[in-house]
Amino acid sequence: MSTTAKLVLFGGSPAITLDRGDIFKWPIVTDEDIAAVTQVLKDGAMSGTGITREFEKEWAAYNNTEYALGYCNGTAALLGAMWACGVGAGDEVIAPGMTYWAAAAPALQLGATVHFADIDPETLCLDPKDIEHRISPRTKAIVVVNYAAYPADLDEIMEIAKRHNIKVIEDNSHGHGALYKGRKCGTIGDVGAMSLMSGKSFPVGEGGILVTNDRTIYERSIAYGFYERTGVPSNFNAPDAQITIDELTPYIGAPLGGSYVAGAVALL
Ligand SMILES: *Cc1c(COP(=O)(O)O)cnc(C)c1O
């Protein structure tokens, strides 16, 4: 458009002629999407459907991680990630002061406390300089949000976490496919959890997913919310369905104090 063109305000013609609705419509739903959903409905396979496992495999491959685990939403994925990292009653989690509440609130559900750290005004993400003085012997995890798909200073944050032997949970609900130094955001922390709800850049409806390379974290996430995947009987009323802690151990991984028992109780 020529710089001398009149603004619409002064009677000029608009530079963008597309319909507003066409530009801002989100999510984009294709005929292929509709056919895939219809097939699931026709199969009557809305629960326990293989398509979720297929998606997990493809998502893990896309992110170059060993494991991916699908959830009903991002909040549940964050809750699973926190529990898998050993967050339990009396523990503390550090989270950024500016984020959607689900990056922090699941800690309360586990009986833990949240300490909010400042964000860096340049990145809008957790400021590595404001983390360390908030770490106490009770701190179990740092939640990092790659805000609006802009990666946090993950190298610095990982270094701080390693030094204090605490886990890093990436809330990557804004950053599907975003890169940090050539690696996918969400895969740099010990575990990445992300929302896939309709407003996000990778929308599937209501949904969430967790990615990790850590076998113990993966198994603990399964133990917390996916009893049907552990291989133990799912009909808890059956006489032979008395599950003991010993039987669950291979699925949960190393016991982590009180939260281990809390999780087992939640499972049963
Ligand atoms: C959307 C969002 C969530 C929660 O996801 P839901 O799928 O709505 O549960 C968590 N964290 C951040 C940063 C988000 O933007």
PDBQT file of the ligand as one rigid body, heavy atoms in Angstrom, charges set to zero:
ROOT
HETATM    1  C1  LIG A 301      -4.414 -22.970  29.129  1.00  0.00    +0.000 C 
HETATM    2  C2  LIG A 301      -3.343 -23.067  30.141  1.00  0.00    +0.000 A 
HETATM    3  C3  LIG A 301      -3.328 -24.068  31.134  1.00  0.00    +0.000 A 
HETATM    4  C4  LIG A 301      -4.488 -24.979  31.416  1.00  0.00    +0.000 C 
HETATM    5  O1  LIG A 301      -4.939 -25.764  30.419  1.00  0.00    +0.000 OA
HETATM    6  P1  LIG A 301      -6.430 -26.369  30.379  1.00  0.00    +0.000 P 
HETATM    7  O2  LIG A 301      -6.354 -27.310  29.219  1.00  0.00    +0.000 OA
HETATM    8  O3  LIG A 301      -7.372 -25.239  30.187  1.00  0.00    +0.000 OA
HETATM    9  O4  LIG A 301      -6.649 -27.094  31.674  1.00  0.00    +0.000 OA
HETATM   10  C5  LIG A 301      -2.227 -24.158  31.971  1.00  0.00    +0.000 A 
HETATM   11  N1  LIG A 301      -1.212 -23.293  31.870  1.00  0.00    +0.000 NA
HETATM   12  C6  LIG A 301      -1.195 -22.296  30.964  1.00  0.00    +0.000 A 
HETATM   13  C7  LIG A 301      -0.019 -21.372  30.909  1.00  0.00    +0.000 C 
HETATM   14  C8  LIG A 301      -2.265 -22.142  30.071  1.00  0.00    +0.000 A 
HETATM   15  O5  LIG A 301      -2.266 -21.124  29.207  1.00  0.00    +0.000 OA
ENDROOT
TORSDOF 0
